[in-house]
Amino acid sequence: MNDSPGWASPGSAPSDGKEKAIPRPSDPQDGSGPTGQWSPEQPPPGQWSPPSNPGNGPGTRPPTPGWGGGPQRQGWAGPPAAAKPGVIPLRPLSLGEILDGSVSALRAHWRTALGFSLTVSVITQIAVILMQRYLLPEPTSIDPNATGTEALRQTADSARSTLISLAPVSLLSMIATLFTASVVTVIISRSVLGRPTTLADSWAEARPRVLPLLGLTVLVAVIMAAIMAVGIGPGLLLGSEAGAALAFLGFAAACVVMLWLNVSFALAAPALMLERQSIVAALRRSAKLVRGAWWRTFGILALTYLLTFLLTFLVSIPFTAIAVIADGTEVSDLFGGTAPSVGWPFLIVTGIGEVIISTLIYPFVAGVMALLYMDQRIRREALDLDLARAAGLPGYGDNTPRS
C-alpha cells in the first residue's frame, strides 16, 4: 500500500552485532575498594531453620501467601493479547483465523467487495452464455459401443472439442478472477489495519497492478503447460502401448511438479499487489515465503478449495434441477453419450447459479491468499509490528524492536 510502509519487502535484516547492556554491581560510594566488589559490611546471617511442616504453636510464623500455604495467588500471567485493529490479530494466524478473517473482511465491506464481485460475475456470465449459444461448437457425441481405434478416435475428438469449448470460458473466468482478486486484496489490506475503504479508492489503488497481475497469471499458465507438454510429449510421439504407458508416467510426474510449483507461487499475486513487485520478483518472493512452510500452505489451500467445491456443489444442484425442469431436457441426455441440446431456459438458470457461486467464491479465495501472505510475513519478518505502526496503535513507535 502506498500509505502503509509495512508492505514493503524488507531490505536487510537488523544487525545482530549490537551489544546489550549487562548489569554490574555498583561502585563503592567512599571510593575505597576495587570496583565491582561487594561491600565489606554484610548483614548478619539469618536465623531461619530448614523448612518443615508448619505447626500451630504460638511461635509459628504464618505461611507466606503463594509459597506453600495460605491463599495461593495466580502465578505468572500469560502473554498479553495481541493487538487487533482490524479483522485479524497482529500475530501468527491459525487456519481458523485466516478463514474467519477473509469472511469477516467481506462481511464488513460487503457493499464494496461483493458488489464489485457481483458486477464482474454478471458481465462474465452473460459473455459465457452468449458464447455457449452462438460461438462454441456442439459437444462431440461418443458411441459407447465403439471399440479399438474408433473408440480412441472418438475419445480424442471429444477431448479436443471439450478443450476448444473450455478455453474461452476459462479465459473469461481468469480475467474475472484477476479483477476481483486485485480489488479484494486492497480491501483486505485496509481491513487488517481497521481502515474504511470505498470501491473508488480500492480500484484506484488496484488499477495500476491489474496488467502485471494478468502477466503473472499468463506466465504461470505457460509454465504449467510447458511442464505438462514435457511430461506427456514423448509418450504421445511414440504412439504405441509403451508410449501410452510412458505418457501416463509423464503425466503423473508433471502433476507432481505442477502441484509443487502452484503452492510455491501461491503468494505471488499478493506480493505483486501489496509490495509493488515485478512479475519475476513476485514469483521469487512467493517461493521465499513458502519455503519451509510448503505443507502448511498446501493444507490451507487444499481446505480452502475443498470448501469452495462444496459450496459450488450445493448451489449447483438446485439450479441444475430447476434448469432441467424449465428447459424440458432429459436428465439422461446430460449424462449420456449423446450431446444434449439445451435452450435458453437452461443456460439462463444455470448462469444465475454460476453468478451466485462466483460472487461468493472469488473474493473469499482472494481474501485467504492475502491473509496467508500476511501470516507468512508476520512469522518471518515481524510484519505485525509494521502493521501496528501503520494502524497508529499506541506503544508501537519507530523505536519498537522487532521480534
HELIX and SHEET records of a PDB file:
HELIX    1   1 PRO A    5  TRP A    7  5                                   3    
HELIX    2   2 LEU A   95  ALA A  108  1                                  14    
HELIX    3   3 TRP A  110  LEU A  130  1                                  21    
HELIX    4   4 MET A  131  LEU A  135  3                                   5    
HELIX    5   5 GLY A  148  VAL A  192  1                                  45    
HELIX    6   6 LEU A  199  ALA A  206  1                                   8    
HELIX    7   7 ARG A  207  ARG A  209  5                                   3    
HELIX    8   8 VAL A  210  LEU A  238  1                                  29    
HELIX    9   9 GLU A  241  SER A  264  1                                  24    
HELIX   10  10 ALA A  268  LEU A  274  1                                   7    
HELIX   11  11 ILE A  279  VAL A  290  1                                  12    
HELIX   12  12 TRP A  294  ASP A  327  1                                  34    
HELIX   13  13 VAL A  331  PHE A  335  1                                   5    
HELIX   14  14 TRP A  344  GLU A  381  1                                  38    
HELIX   15  15 LEU A  383  ALA A  391  1                                   9    
END                                                                             
